[in-house]
């Protein structure tokens, strides 16, 4: 689906989540970055949250914290979770 409709951000998000769930973090990051960079869609909050989790899983602590700060500051539904993860990483 992603290949046939690259502009479909919902499919890109689901592709990223699927890859995240099977520990393919590099592929997942690419999908989440695509959603975030598209700017005008409903899935940015989820993509930013999962991108932060990818950074956590791959040991990229500084990137994870920066991404989690973005999630927290945007007032995302994940803001409280982001605060908890930041505290754990510090």
C-alpha positions in Angstrom: 0.0 0.0 0.0 2.8 2.5 0.9 4.5 1.9 -2.4 1.3 2.4 -4.5 0.2 5.6 -2.5 3.3 7.3 -1.0 1.2 10.4 -0.2 -1.1 8.3 2.2 0.3 9.3 5.6 -1.9 6.8 7.4 -0.3 3.9 5.5 3.1 5.4 6.2 2.3 5.5 9.9 1.0 2.0 10.0 4.0 0.8 8.0 6.3 2.4 10.6 4.3 0.9 13.5 4.5 -2.5 11.9 8.2 -2.3 11.5 8.6 -1.0 15.0 6.7 -4.0 16.4 9.0 -6.4 14.6 12.2 -4.5 15.7 13.0 -3.1 12.3 13.8 0.3 13.8 15.7 1.8 10.8 12.7 1.1 8.5 10.3 2.4 11.1 12.2 5.6 11.5 12.0 6.3 7.8 8.3 5.9 7.8 7.8 8.2 10.9 10.1 10.8 9.4 8.1 10.7 6.2 4.9 11.4 8.2 6.5 14.2 10.2 8.0 15.9 7.2 4.7 15.9 5.3 3.6 18.5 8.0 -0.1 18.7 6.9 -1.6 15.5 8.3 -3.4 14.0 11.3 -0.7 11.5 12.2 2.2 13.8 13.3 1.8 13.3 17.0 1.8 9.5 16.7 4.8 9.6 14.3 6.8 11.8 16.7 6.1 9.6 19.6 7.1 6.4 17.8 10.2 8.0 16.3 11.2 8.9 19.9 10.7 5.3 20.9 12.8 4.1 18.0 15.6 6.3 19.2 15.2 4.8 22.7 15.3 1.3 21.3 18.4 1.9 19.2 20.3 3.6 22.1 20.2 7.1 20.6 19.6 8.8 23.9 20.3 12.4 22.9 18.0 12.1 19.8 15.4 10.3 22.0 15.4 13.1 24.5 15.2 15.8 21.9 12.3 14.0 20.2 10.5 13.4 23.5 10.8 17.1 24.3 9.1 17.9 21.1 6.3 15.5 21.9 6.0 17.0 25.4 6.1 20.6 24.2 3.5 20.1 21.4 0.9 19.1 24.0 0.5 15.7 22.4 -1.7 13.0 23.8 1.7 11.3 24.6 3.1 14.3 26.6 2.8 12.6 30.0 4.4 9.4 28.6 7.1 11.5 27.1 7.8 13.1 30.5 8.1 9.7 32.1 10.5 8.4 29.5 12.6 11.5 29.7 12.9 11.1 33.5 13.9 7.4 33.0 16.6 8.4 30.4 18.2 11.2 32.5 
